[in-house]
Amino acid sequence: MASRIVARTRSSDVKFTPPTTHDMVRSLFDPTVQKSFLEVCITLGLLSDFAVCYWGLQKFGLVYVKRAFLIQYLFWRICYNLGIGAALHLQSKYETWSNYAKRDHIFAKDNRSPLARFCQFEIKTKMPEGYDMYSQPEELNVWLMFRQIVDLILMQDFCTYMIYVYLSLPPKWSDMVNWKAGLGVSMILFNIWVKIDAHRVVKDYAWYWGDFFFLQESELVFDGVFNISPHPMYSIGYMGYYGLSLICGDYHVLLVSICGHLLQFLFLKYVESPHMEITYGSESNDDNTQINSCIDDLIAKKNYDYSRPLINSGFWVNNFDKLRFTDYFTIGSSLALICWFFLKRPDSRWLFSLTFTVKFVFSIVVCSILYLQSSQKWFTKLYLKNGYTQVYSYQQWQFIYNFSSCLTYTLLFIQTLARLFDDNTYIEYTQFIFGVLLCALQTWCNSEIRSAISDFGWFYGDFFLSNYITRKSLTSHGIYRYLNNPETILGVAGVWGTVLMTDFSWENITLACLWSGCNFIIVKFIEQPHMAKLYGHNIRVGGIEKTLQGLGPWRRMSEIMDKVENIIIKSLTNHREHYPRSFEKPRNDIKPMNNNPHLKTNSQAWEEAVEDVLGNVTSKLNPDCRFEVEDLGEKSFVLPHPITIHWRVPIELFDENAWIGLYNIIQTRSNSKTTKVSSSGHWSAVCPSAYKEYKFNNLAVTEFKKDKEIAFGKVTFDSNLLHFKPGIYEFRYHAGSPHNVLFISKPFELLLPILDMESSDRLNKQLLQLLASVNAIKNGKFDSHGNRYFTTKIFQRMVKDSLGVELGSDYINRVNGDISAISQRICHIKKVLDDLE
């Protein structure tokens, strides 16, 4: 501990400079460091453990000695977690030991009691000559004595455990030459690095729980191993336990290790974590941790019929609502599958096929919904256009996602059971226990994810309810402090655990690969692009990634992998348009102007093509021929404005059965002599005496005259004959009943009217006027039978093209075509979609 650091007592606020101290190993085993009486006793006690082990093996045999050291380990582990835990709890809450030292003057110079004399002697022999014990606060002296007790318990705990492991090793060294031993050695080396790096960061002060006694006036920089895992000394700091268990290949060692590790977590939960919250504050009090939770509360506040969704928590479900039928359906489906398995005992191969198929299908469904929702707001629009609310659509998504999770994991569970019940499956207990640990790890990971991002984040709320987000910032606390996407790896740990349980059966390996691949696709190709679009490209960097980036070789390898990944993503998302051959080269007779440096639009090219065809057709006719569209100066008409055509032909070319059709030029293309597509009823006679059986097509003739030389007239296409789909159109004059073309008009554009959505009342008024002009209104309601061409589908398409809002036919029928209700609905949908942008 650096001497320049200033510390202060917790209650009396006395400031002092702590002395230099050393770590446990150096204090006990470095001959250059001064030793106290207790430290010498501790070292001798450790040496005696090995002597007792050797003597016991000679006297009583392996079995009894192993049991004896197992009992010793459990004793010292209880002393650690219960004894030290109780002492620290009393010190944290009541400052019991500091107050006792003050009350009984343990470190007073004139106190000659046996306890005071022993404590003073211990500190004098431990600390260098320059240390003045009597001028220092009692809190520091008590802490120095407490360190001696910690050294005794921790070193005995470690030593007895290692002896027990040594006694559990296989009798033949050749039995340890396998992949498990290699993995175990790697875990031990990793454990050593964790301990060393953790001590580098926290120093002796935190290693010996110094903040239970006094506080340092300096900020600890938590980097290195503290960026990799929460509470690394209690979590990954025990990785060596499991590495040694792998090397031994004895499940008894693994169970003992799990028991010791579990006690350590209890120590963390009930002793250290409460003290950290009192001293430094809780992470949950941070504003960033409350964002998603507040969003859940906001959703419930604004939508009285909203309730927290059912969530599959691995072995149980949360937020069950006894009045929600979908909850019964989800749980009932899982229970029915389990009962079916135990009653019918289906074949494991058949269960594998069923599990694979269900997971694959549900993954496609989930990926498709998320992708379409991210790019087009498709799922929200689907419900909005059919009369439902935005939050209702989100609730349906919650059911789909949770039901798929429950169903697929239930099938995986019974498929694994089927493999375990199979007589051909060899169950290796160590592997099985490690598989259970991986399942527990995934359950913990899911719990931490939900704790960090709440229900809103768990169900991808920012895909569906981004307008509820009050502050657009990604979560960087909890498990997300260490991993950007923990569900990618830890979220499938349990699935790979089933691989260990079933002794690496190919069925479970296949399922684990499927689960991992689906998770990777969702995260990499759907979730990350959406997060970048919503929150910007300043993506957070997890602690593990930050630590690895500090390593030169890893950083260079990461750069190479990023380049390869970008190449693959670009190749997968390269949407090149492939045109038919007829569009690859322009027609020879369509030539751009040399003095025009700009490319012409599609409509201009089509216009030139049609005019070119028109010249070819009419050049052989009488100069008196005429076929013109009235008021074509703007070359466009706003629907449902009537369009009038003036025509004139020589009498020798006139036929009373001649007719004029309205076509989209994309359909007719370059067929200038014969029309090969149907007009679909969008046509009119030119002579009032022709086609009398067709009422609307005959009444469109507004003027008709003929003499010995020419025939001419006017035809008006109104709402009964016009197309209501925007686009480029043309009129064609046909000679008689066949589809032979005499004239083609200049192309023109049909446009939808621009409607005002400032208020629903204004939109209602405009829609009423529009529908009245096309004879599709009756008593303030849309009448789909009033105009044969203005059907419900046409109305839906007009609303979509004109206002950018989709309406479902079911909703229109549900409100009986009420224009007032439809106007309000359109404005509501538009507002929701605008808020989602």
MOMO-V130234 format. One record per residue. N is the residue number from 1. PHI is phi in radians with two decimals (999 if undefined). OMEGA is omega in whole degrees, 0 to 359 (* if undefined). D_FIRST is the distance of its C-alpha to the first C-alpha in Angstrom with 2 decimals. Layout:
BEGIN
n: <N	N>
phi: <PHI	PHI>
omega: <OMEGA	OMEGA>
d_first: <D_FIRST	D_FIRST>
END
This chain:
BEGIN
n: <1	2	3	4	5	6	7	8	9	10	11	12	13	14	15	16	17	18	19	20	21	22	23	24	25	26	27	28	29	30	31	32	33	34	35	36	37	38	39	40	41	42	43	44	45	46	47	48	49	50	51	52	53	54	55	56	57	58	59	60	61	62	63	64	65	66	67	68	69	70	71	72	73	74	75	76	77	78	79	80	81	82	83	84	85	86	87	88	89	90	91	92	93	94	95	96	97	98	99	100	101	102	103	104	105	106	107	108	109	110	111	112	113	114	115	116	117	118	119	120	121	122	123	124	125	126	127	128	129	130	131	132	133	134	135	136	137	138	139	140	141	142	143	144	145	146	147	148	149	150	151	152	153	154	155	156	157	158	159	160	161	162	163	164	165	166	167	168	169	170	171	172	173	174	175	176	177	178	179	180	181	182	183	184	185	186	187	188	189	190	191	192	193	194	195	196	197	198	199	200	201	202	203	204	205	206	207	208	209	210	211	212	213	214	215	216	217	218	219	220	221	222	223	224	225	226	227	228	229	230	231	232	233	234	235	236	237	238	239	240	241	242	243	244	245	246	247	248	249	250	251	252	253	254	255	256	257	258	259	260	261	262	263	264	265	266	267	268	269	270	271	272	273	274	275	276	277	278	279	280	281	282	283	284	285	286	287	288	289	290	291	292	293	294	295	296	297	298	299	300	301	302	303	304	305	306	307	308	309	310	311	312	313	314	315	316	317	318	319	320	321	322	323	324	325	326	327	328	329	330	331	332	333	334	335	336	337	338	339	340	341	342	343	344	345	346	347	348	349	350	351	352	353	354	355	356	357	358	359	360	361	362	363	364	365	366	367	368	369	370	371	372	373	374	375	376	377	378	379	380	381	382	383	384	385	386	387	388	389	390	391	392	393	394	395	396	397	398	399	400	401	402	403	404	405	406	407	408	409	410	411	412	413	414	415	416	417	418	419	420	421	422	423	424	425	426	427	428	429	430	431	432	433	434	435	436	437	438	439	440	441	442	443	444	445	446	447	448	449	450	451	452	453	454	455	456	457	458	459	460	461	462	463	464	465	466	467	468	469	470	471	472	473	474	475	476	477	478	479	480	481	482	483	484	485	486	487	488	489	490	491	492	493	494	495	496	497	498	499	500	501	502	503	504	505	506	507	508	509	510	511	512	513	514	515	516	517	518	519	520	521	522	523	524	525	526	527	528	529	530	531	532	533	534	535	536	537	538	539	540	541	542	543	544	545	546	547	548	549	550	551	552	553	554	555	556	557	558	559	560	561	562	563	564	565	566	567	568	569	570	571	572	573	574	575	576	577	578	579	580	581	582	583	584	585	586	587	588	589	590	591	592	593	594	595	596	597	598	599	600	601	602	603	604	605	606	607	608	609	610	611	612	613	614	615	616	617	618	619	620	621	622	623	624	625	626	627	628	629	630	631	632	633	634	635	636	637	638	639	640	641	642	643	644	645	646	647	648	649	650	651	652	653	654	655	656	657	658	659	660	661	662	663	664	665	666	667	668	669	670	671	672	673	674	675	676	677	678	679	680	681	682	683	684	685	686	687	688	689	690	691	692	693	694	695	696	697	698	699	700	701	702	703	704	705	706	707	708	709	710	711	712	713	714	715	716	717	718	719	720	721	722	723	724	725	726	727	728	729	730	731	732	733	734	735	736	737	738	739	740	741	742	743	744	745	746	747	748	749	750	751	752	753	754	755	756	757	758	759	760	761	762	763	764	765	766	767	768	769	770	771	772	773	774	775	776	777	778	779	780	781	782	783	784	785	786	787	788	789	790	791	792	793	794	795	796	797	798	799	800	801	802	803	804	805	806	807	808	809	810	811	812	813	814	815	816	817	818	819	820	821	822	823	824	825	826	827	828	829	830	831	832	833	834	835	836	837>
phi: <999	-1.13	-1.25	-1.43	-1.30	-1.74	-2.19	-2.51	-1.26	-1.26	-1.72	-1.48	1.03	-1.48	-1.62	-2.77	-1.89	-1.18	-1.38	-1.36	-2.20	-2.16	-1.27	-1.06	-1.14	-1.22	-1.06	-1.58	-2.04	-1.48	-1.19	-1.44	-1.70	-1.09	-1.91	-1.60	-1.09	-1.12	-1.14	-1.14	-1.10	-1.10	-1.11	-1.13	-1.10	-1.14	-1.14	-1.19	-1.05	-1.21	-1.14	-1.11	-1.08	-1.11	-1.13	-1.14	-1.09	-1.26	-1.61	-2.03	1.73	-1.13	-1.06	-1.21	-1.15	-1.11	-1.15	-1.09	-1.30	-1.12	-1.12	-1.06	-1.07	-1.09	-1.08	-1.19	-1.17	-1.20	-1.04	-1.15	-1.33	-1.56	-1.17	-1.10	-1.06	-1.13	-1.10	-1.20	-1.08	-1.14	-1.20	-1.19	-1.52	-2.13	0.91	-1.04	-1.30	-1.18	-1.17	-1.11	-1.13	-1.23	-1.17	-1.70	0.90	-1.05	-1.87	-1.44	-1.15	-1.60	-1.48	-1.93	-1.19	-0.98	-1.14	-1.12	-1.12	-1.18	-1.11	-1.15	-1.08	-1.11	-1.24	-1.11	-1.34	-1.49	-1.56	-1.19	-1.11	-1.28	-1.46	-1.73	-1.12	-1.35	-1.58	-1.57	-1.16	-1.04	-1.02	-1.21	-1.14	-1.12	-1.12	-1.11	-1.24	-1.07	-1.03	-1.12	-1.15	-1.09	-1.04	-1.08	-1.20	-1.19	-1.22	-1.19	-1.05	-1.19	-1.15	-1.14	-1.14	-1.13	-1.15	-1.09	-1.13	-1.04	-1.22	-1.69	-1.14	-1.05	-1.13	-1.86	-1.15	-1.15	-1.24	-1.72	-1.61	-2.75	-1.15	-1.15	-1.13	-1.08	-1.14	-1.10	-1.10	-1.07	-1.15	-1.17	-1.07	-1.12	-1.06	-1.10	-1.09	-1.04	-1.11	-1.13	-1.21	-1.11	-1.18	-1.06	-1.41	-1.61	1.06	-1.12	-0.97	-1.45	-1.08	-1.80	0.97	-1.12	-1.27	-1.34	-1.97	-2.67	-2.04	-1.58	-1.62	-2.70	-1.63	-1.39	-1.67	-1.54	-2.19	1.04	-1.13	-1.29	-1.55	-1.68	-2.65	-1.22	0.83	-1.06	-1.24	-1.82	-1.77	-1.26	-1.21	-1.93	-1.06	-1.08	-0.96	-1.34	-1.13	-1.16	-1.12	-1.14	-1.12	-1.18	1.19	-2.02	-1.19	-1.12	-1.11	-1.12	-1.15	-1.12	-1.12	-1.10	-1.08	-1.11	-1.17	-1.10	-1.06	-1.16	-1.15	-1.14	-1.05	-1.10	-1.23	-1.74	-2.05	-1.35	-1.06	-1.03	-1.16	-1.09	-1.16	-1.20	-1.42	-1.96	1.58	-1.59	-1.11	-1.19	-1.42	-1.17	-1.06	-1.13	-1.33	-1.69	-1.07	-1.17	-1.11	-1.16	-1.13	-1.03	-1.17	-1.14	-1.08	-1.16	-1.24	-1.47	-2.27	-1.12	-1.65	-1.58	-2.34	-1.01	-1.32	-1.15	-2.25	-1.39	-1.81	1.76	-1.90	-2.70	-2.18	-1.99	1.11	-1.19	-1.98	-1.19	-1.79	-1.92	-1.10	-1.10	-1.16	-1.11	-1.14	-1.13	-1.17	-1.09	-1.11	-1.15	-1.14	-1.12	-1.14	-1.15	-1.11	-1.05	-1.14	-1.26	-1.49	-1.75	0.84	-1.15	-1.14	-1.13	-1.14	-1.16	-1.14	-1.07	-1.08	-1.14	-1.10	-1.08	-1.12	-1.10	-1.11	-1.12	-1.14	-1.14	-1.14	-1.10	-1.08	-1.13	-1.10	-1.13	-1.10	-1.14	-1.15	-1.17	-1.18	-1.18	-1.51	-2.25	0.98	-1.08	-1.17	-1.14	-1.09	-1.02	-1.47	-1.08	-1.23	-1.80	1.63	-1.75	-1.58	-1.11	-1.18	-1.09	-1.10	-1.15	-1.14	-1.17	-1.12	-1.01	-1.12	-1.05	-1.17	-1.23	-1.12	-1.11	-1.14	-1.09	-1.17	-1.18	-1.27	-1.14	-1.12	-1.11	-1.09	-1.29	-1.17	-1.18	-1.05	-1.05	-1.19	-1.20	-1.36	-1.20	-1.14	-1.45	-1.60	-1.57	-1.73	-1.73	-1.07	-1.11	-1.07	-1.08	-1.15	-1.09	-1.09	-1.11	-1.08	-1.15	-1.10	-1.12	-1.11	-1.15	-1.07	-1.11	-1.05	-1.08	-1.12	-1.17	-1.11	-1.13	-1.15	-1.42	-2.00	1.07	-1.08	-1.04	-1.31	-1.07	-1.75	0.95	-1.07	-1.27	-1.44	-1.96	-2.29	-1.13	-1.28	-1.58	-1.31	-1.49	-2.39	-1.49	-2.57	-1.32	-1.19	-2.29	-2.17	1.12	-1.20	-1.30	-1.22	-1.85	-2.29	-1.19	-2.30	-1.09	-1.21	-1.17	-1.88	-1.19	-1.24	-2.17	-1.06	-1.14	-1.13	-1.24	-1.10	-1.14	-1.13	-1.18	-1.05	-1.65	1.00	1.03	-1.20	-1.15	-1.13	-1.26	-1.12	-1.09	-1.13	-1.12	-1.13	-1.10	-1.04	-1.14	-1.11	-1.13	-1.06	-1.12	-1.12	-1.07	-1.23	-1.35	-1.85	-2.15	-1.24	-1.10	-1.05	-1.18	-1.09	-1.13	-1.22	-1.51	-1.87	1.67	-1.55	-1.44	-1.23	-1.10	-1.97	-1.19	-1.10	-1.12	-1.12	-1.11	-1.16	-1.20	-1.16	-1.30	-1.63	-0.97	-1.02	-1.14	-1.13	-1.18	-1.13	-1.12	-1.11	-1.12	-1.11	-1.12	-1.14	-1.08	-1.11	-1.11	-1.11	-1.14	-1.12	-1.12	-1.21	-1.35	-1.85	-1.50	-1.65	-1.51	-1.44	-1.90	-1.71	-1.15	-1.06	-1.15	-1.82	-1.28	-2.16	-1.28	-1.13	-1.14	-1.62	-1.96	-2.05	-1.22	-1.26	-1.18	-1.53	-1.87	-1.37	-1.67	-1.24	-1.50	-1.33	-1.07	-1.13	-1.15	-1.11	-1.13	-1.09	-1.12	-1.08	-1.17	-1.10	-1.12	-1.12	-1.06	-1.13	-1.12	-1.32	-1.53	-1.15	-1.59	-1.59	-1.16	-1.04	-1.35	-1.17	-2.57	-2.68	-2.30	-1.68	-1.22	1.00	-1.66	-1.09	-1.45	1.04	-2.73	-2.36	-1.63	-1.13	-1.76	-1.08	-1.11	-2.15	-1.89	-2.05	-1.72	-2.32	-2.73	-2.42	-1.08	-1.11	-1.25	-1.73	-1.38	-2.37	-1.06	-1.58	-1.12	-2.64	-2.06	-2.03	-1.89	-2.36	-1.40	-1.18	-1.18	-1.36	-1.39	0.92	-1.77	-1.40	-1.55	-1.73	-2.43	-1.52	-1.80	-2.12	-1.36	-1.41	0.95	1.54	-1.58	-2.58	-2.53	-1.24	-1.83	-2.00	-1.13	-1.52	-1.69	0.90	-1.16	-1.28	-1.85	-1.06	-1.20	-1.33	-1.63	-1.27	-1.24	-1.31	-1.76	-2.75	-2.66	-2.55	-2.69	-2.35	-1.23	-1.89	-2.37	-2.27	-2.60	3.09	-2.31	-2.22	-2.00	-1.57	-1.83	-1.11	-1.39	-2.19	-1.31	-1.40	-1.97	-1.96	-1.08	2.84	-1.72	-2.22	-2.66	-1.77	-2.24	-1.68	-1.88	-1.49	1.39	-1.19	-1.13	-1.74	-1.33	-1.67	-1.75	-2.28	-2.30	-1.31	-1.20	-1.19	-2.55	-1.93	-1.74	-2.00	-1.44	-1.20	-1.54	-1.80	-1.71	-1.95	-1.11	-2.58	-1.18	-1.16	-1.16	-1.13	-1.04	-1.10	-1.17	-1.14	-1.09	-1.12	-1.12	-1.19	-1.16	-1.23	-1.94	1.04	-2.14	-2.31	-2.65	0.99	1.29	-2.21	-1.17	-2.00	-1.27	-1.74	-1.26	-2.38	-1.12	-1.70	-1.78	-1.46	-1.07	-1.11	-1.13	-1.08	-1.05	-1.18	-1.14	-1.12	-1.15	-1.25	-1.50	-1.96	1.27	-2.20	-1.72	-2.12	-1.47	-1.09	-1.09	-1.19	-1.05	-1.22	-1.15	-1.68	0.98	1.23	-1.11	-1.20	-1.10	-1.15	-1.12	-1.11	-1.10	-1.14	-1.07	-1.13	-1.13	-1.09	-1.07	-1.14	-1.10	-1.17	-1.15	-1.18	-1.33	-1.24>
omega: <183	184	183	179	179	179	177	179	187	186	183	177	176	181	181	178	182	179	177	178	183	179	187	184	181	180	185	192	178	183	181	181	181	183	174	180	180	180	176	178	179	180	178	178	178	178	180	177	180	179	179	178	181	180	180	178	180	188	189	180	188	187	184	180	179	178	181	180	172	178	178	180	180	178	181	177	177	175	179	190	180	182	179	179	179	180	180	179	178	180	181	187	185	187	187	187	177	179	178	179	178	184	182	176	184	184	175	186	184	180	184	178	181	181	181	180	181	181	180	178	181	181	180	180	181	187	179	185	182	183	179	185	188	180	181	178	182	182	180	181	177	179	179	176	179	178	181	179	179	179	180	186	184	181	176	177	181	185	181	177	181	177	178	178	180	180	181	180	178	181	180	180	180	179	180	179	179	183	180	179	178	177	179	178	178	179	178	178	177	178	180	179	180	182	181	182	178	179	177	184	190	180	181	185	180	181	180	176	183	183	170	185	179	185	175	177	177	181	176	177	183	177	177	185	180	173	186	187	172	180	188	181	180	183	181	176	176	178	179	176	184	174	177	177	177	181	180	184	182	183	176	177	180	180	177	179	179	179	179	180	179	177	179	177	176	176	179	186	189	181	189	183	176	179	179	180	179	186	187	183	181	177	181	177	179	181	182	181	185	188	183	178	177	178	176	179	180	178	180	181	183	181	187	181	180	175	182	186	173	182	175	182	178	181	181	177	178	176	178	180	185	178	181	185	183	177	177	181	180	181	179	179	180	180	179	178	180	178	178	180	184	181	185	182	180	181	182	178	180	178	176	180	179	180	180	182	181	179	181	181	180	177	177	180	182	179	181	180	181	181	180	178	180	185	187	188	189	185	177	179	181	181	179	183	178	170	180	182	178	181	177	178	178	178	178	175	178	179	181	184	182	179	178	179	181	185	183	179	174	178	177	180	182	176	177	177	179	178	180	179	181	181	182	182	178	181	177	193	180	177	181	180	176	176	177	178	178	176	178	178	179	178	177	180	179	178	179	178	180	178	183	187	176	182	183	180	182	181	176	182	180	170	191	184	181	179	176	182	182	179	185	176	181	179	179	178	181	181	179	173	185	183	177	182	185	182	181	182	182	181	176	181	180	178	175	174	177	176	178	181	184	177	174	175	185	179	181	174	178	179	179	177	178	179	181	180	180	177	181	181	180	184	189	189	180	186	182	175	180	178	178	180	185	186	182	185	177	183	179	176	181	183	179	179	179	179	181	179	176	178	184	181	180	181	179	178	179	178	179	180	178	179	178	180	179	179	181	181	179	180	180	184	180	184	177	181	179	184	175	185	183	180	184	181	179	177	182	184	173	185	178	178	182	183	179	183	184	176	181	180	180	181	178	179	178	180	178	179	181	179	177	178	180	178	179	184	189	182	182	184	179	180	179	181	181	176	188	175	182	178	181	183	180	181	177	177	177	180	4	181	179	179	182	179	174	181	176	180	173	186	181	178	185	176	182	179	177	182	182	180	178	186	169	189	177	180	182	179	185	178	188	183	181	176	186	177	180	176	179	177	180	181	179	173	175	180	183	181	181	175	182	180	178	189	186	183	179	183	180	180	182	178	178	177	174	176	184	186	185	171	181	180	178	177	181	175	178	185	179	184	185	168	178	174	182	180	179	185	176	173	178	178	182	182	176	185	176	182	176	188	172	182	171	180	172	180	178	184	173	183	174	179	177	182	183	181	178	178	179	179	179	178	178	179	181	179	178	178	181	182	177	181	179	178	181	180	179	180	178	181	180	181	183	180	182	180	186	180	179	182	178	179	178	178	178	182	179	178	180	183	184	186	182	182	178	174	178	178	178	179	179	178	182	179	179	176	181	186	178	179	180	179	178	180	180	180	178	180	181	180	180	182	177	179	180	182	*>
d_first: <0.00	3.79	6.34	8.77	7.90	10.71	11.29	14.73	16.58	18.71	22.15	22.23	20.06	18.62	15.93	13.26	10.08	7.36	6.71	4.61	5.37	7.35	9.44	12.84	15.02	13.42	13.10	16.77	18.41	16.88	19.24	17.25	14.51	15.87	17.32	18.34	21.78	20.91	18.91	22.06	24.20	22.34	22.82	26.42	26.99	26.03	28.41	31.05	31.02	32.31	34.80	36.10	36.47	38.53	40.62	41.22	42.45	44.90	46.04	46.09	45.76	43.56	44.41	43.55	40.33	39.16	40.01	38.23	34.93	35.43	35.80	32.70	30.67	32.08	31.31	27.62	27.44	29.05	26.68	23.81	25.39	27.56	25.88	22.23	23.76	25.88	23.15	20.92	24.11	25.06	21.69	21.75	25.37	26.00	22.73	24.70	22.27	20.83	24.43	25.63	23.28	24.48	28.09	28.34	26.21	24.31	21.96	24.80	25.83	29.46	29.03	30.64	30.82	30.01	27.15	25.60	26.17	24.64	21.42	21.07	21.95	19.40	16.46	18.03	18.41	14.92	12.96	13.88	16.89	15.38	13.89	16.61	16.81	19.90	18.66	15.78	16.90	18.09	16.01	12.76	14.82	16.50	13.43	12.49	16.14	16.24	13.74	16.43	19.10	17.42	17.05	20.71	22.07	20.33	21.09	24.63	25.09	24.26	26.25	29.33	29.44	29.39	32.11	34.16	33.92	34.93	37.89	38.89	39.16	42.72	44.77	45.61	43.06	45.51	45.07	41.51	42.69	42.98	41.41	39.59	37.72	36.84	35.53	33.63	31.91	30.98	29.48	27.43	26.11	25.33	23.50	21.32	20.49	19.73	17.21	15.48	15.58	14.52	11.26	10.88	11.51	9.94	6.79	6.53	7.11	10.44	11.16	11.71	13.35	11.17	13.54	16.36	15.27	13.76	13.21	10.85	13.10	12.21	13.95	12.72	14.93	16.54	18.19	19.13	19.80	19.51	22.58	24.53	24.67	23.95	21.36	20.97	19.24	22.32	24.99	24.96	22.17	25.12	27.37	27.30	29.19	32.05	31.92	32.44	35.19	36.93	36.82	38.26	40.87	41.06	41.05	40.11	36.67	36.41	37.40	34.88	32.12	33.32	33.36	29.77	28.64	30.77	29.21	25.78	27.22	28.66	25.28	24.00	27.11	27.52	24.06	21.30	23.52	25.14	21.87	20.72	24.14	24.00	20.59	20.73	24.44	26.47	27.11	30.76	30.86	30.45	33.81	33.82	33.80	36.92	39.14	40.91	41.11	42.76	45.14	46.22	46.88	48.74	50.94	51.83	52.51	54.86	56.59	57.76	58.82	55.45	53.42	50.17	51.03	51.03	47.98	47.75	44.42	45.03	46.35	47.56	48.57	47.33	49.36	52.63	55.46	58.47	60.75	59.75	62.04	59.80	57.17	59.83	60.96	57.52	56.70	60.30	60.29	57.21	58.65	62.03	60.59	58.79	61.99	64.04	61.83	62.12	65.83	66.99	64.41	64.89	64.33	60.78	62.12	63.84	60.72	58.77	61.38	61.31	57.51	57.37	60.21	58.88	55.39	56.90	59.31	56.81	54.36	57.15	57.98	54.40	53.74	57.09	56.58	53.13	54.32	57.50	55.73	53.20	55.90	58.88	57.82	60.44	59.49	59.32	62.58	64.25	63.83	64.33	67.68	68.85	68.24	64.84	61.73	58.57	56.51	59.17	58.78	55.02	55.73	58.06	55.41	52.95	55.58	56.24	52.60	51.77	55.07	54.46	50.98	52.34	55.37	53.70	50.94	53.58	55.64	52.65	51.98	55.57	55.84	52.86	54.45	57.69	56.01	54.33	57.71	59.38	60.42	59.56	55.87	53.64	50.76	47.75	45.57	42.21	43.23	44.64	41.47	39.43	42.10	41.66	37.88	38.65	41.04	38.41	36.00	38.72	39.41	35.77	35.73	38.91	37.57	34.45	36.73	39.03	36.18	34.97	38.41	40.60	44.30	45.06	42.82	43.65	47.32	46.95	47.85	47.17	50.13	52.49	51.29	49.47	51.26	49.24	45.91	44.77	41.83	41.97	38.43	37.19	34.87	31.29	29.65	29.63	30.56	31.66	28.11	27.92	31.60	34.35	37.11	35.83	39.45	40.29	38.31	37.01	40.18	42.27	40.01	42.35	45.36	43.96	43.17	46.93	47.28	45.23	47.15	50.48	49.53	49.55	53.01	54.32	55.21	51.66	50.29	52.86	51.94	48.20	49.02	51.22	48.55	45.93	48.47	49.52	45.96	45.31	48.55	47.90	44.40	45.16	48.68	49.02	45.82	43.88	46.93	47.55	43.97	44.22	47.54	46.40	42.86	43.11	41.80	38.18	37.24	33.70	31.47	29.84	26.28	27.58	29.86	27.23	24.99	28.06	29.18	26.14	27.66	30.44	32.99	32.67	33.14	36.25	37.64	37.07	39.02	41.86	41.97	42.08	45.04	46.85	46.24	47.66	50.71	51.33	50.97	53.30	55.84	55.75	56.08	58.68	61.60	64.41	67.72	70.58	73.92	77.32	79.46	81.76	78.94	77.70	80.44	82.23	85.93	88.08	89.83	86.66	85.71	83.15	84.30	83.48	82.73	80.17	76.74	75.18	75.31	77.64	76.59	77.84	80.28	81.77	82.25	83.91	86.14	87.32	88.00	90.07	92.00	92.74	94.04	96.00	97.72	98.69	100.15	102.02	103.36	106.30	107.17	109.46	108.06	108.75	105.98	103.19	100.06	97.57	94.91	95.50	92.88	90.79	89.62	85.98	86.24	84.48	85.39	83.28	84.09	86.36	88.44	91.88	92.72	96.31	97.82	101.00	103.06	106.39	108.20	111.69	114.04	114.53	110.79	110.55	110.29	110.31	107.72	105.29	101.84	98.57	95.20	91.66	89.07	85.51	85.84	83.10	85.42	88.55	86.84	89.50	92.36	94.71	98.06	97.34	94.82	93.38	91.23	92.39	92.28	91.28	93.72	92.65	96.13	99.27	102.97	104.64	108.00	108.30	110.95	108.75	106.30	107.51	105.84	102.42	102.15	99.02	99.73	103.24	102.53	100.18	103.30	103.80	106.55	108.97	112.08	114.14	117.39	119.36	116.81	113.29	111.22	108.27	106.12	102.75	100.33	97.46	94.42	92.94	90.29	92.58	92.42	89.23	86.08	83.06	80.51	79.36	80.19	82.78	86.31	89.91	93.42	95.89	99.65	101.22	104.93	106.14	104.62	103.05	99.73	101.31	99.73	101.86	99.34	95.57	94.15	91.37	87.97	86.32	83.14	82.93	80.04	78.66	78.84	75.76	74.91	72.95	70.16	69.12	70.41	71.92	75.12	75.67	74.98	77.33	80.09	79.68	79.68	82.81	84.57	83.52	84.61	87.85	88.69	88.44	90.25	87.23	86.92	88.69	88.13	84.75	83.59	83.20	86.31	85.75	89.52	90.60	90.05	90.26	87.83	85.36	84.00	80.80	79.08	80.31	79.03	75.61	75.50	76.64	73.90	71.29	72.58	73.23	70.31	67.75	67.77	68.90	71.04	71.97	75.62	74.72	73.32	76.39	78.65	76.58	77.14	80.75	80.18	79.55	78.71	77.00	74.57	74.13	73.36	70.70	69.21	69.17	67.38	64.80	64.14	63.91	61.37	59.19	59.33	58.60	55.52	54.31	54.52>
END
